[in-house]
Amino acid sequence: MSEEEALRRPILCGWKQIANYLSMGVRTVQRHERLLKLPIYRPAGRSCSTVLAFKDELNTWASRQNSPPSSIAYRSFHRAGADFLRVDSEIALTLASIALGTRDPEKRTRTIQSALRAYEVITRLRQNIAFDESEEANLNANLKRLKNDLRTLGQAV
C-alpha cells in the first residue's frame, strides 16, 4: 500500500474514538490490545503516547473475534464463572450444614433460605457457563449433596 493510500484510510485517534467505534469501554479496548492483539498504533513509539487505529483493520480484527471458544476473553469469562459457581456451591453446602446442626429456629430459617437462594442462583447461572468435565462433575456432586441437605431440612427443590 502506498503512503497516499494509507493517508486516505479512515483513522480513529485516541482510546475513546476506538472504544466508541467498537462499542466497548476504553479499558476493555486496552485489554484487548494487550491480550487479543487489537491493531493499535502509537506514532511516537512509546507505550503512553497517543494511539491510532485504522477502521478497516479494526473491522477485520472484530470479525476474527467471532469465534469465542478460541479467545482468551471467552476462556477467562468461563473460568471465572465456573470458579464462582464452585465456591458458591461450597458456601451453600456450608450453610446447609449449619442449618442441619443448629437448634436455634431463627438461625436455621436464615441459613436454609440463604442455601436455597444459592442453589437457585447456581442452577440458573450454570446454563451460561462452559465447564470442563471435572468442573462439571464437581459442581454436579455439590448440587446433589445440597439438594439432599435441603430436602432433609424440609425444602422442596
Order of alpha helices (4+ residues) and beta strands (2+ residues): alpha-beta-alpha-alpha-beta-alpha-alpha-alpha-alpha
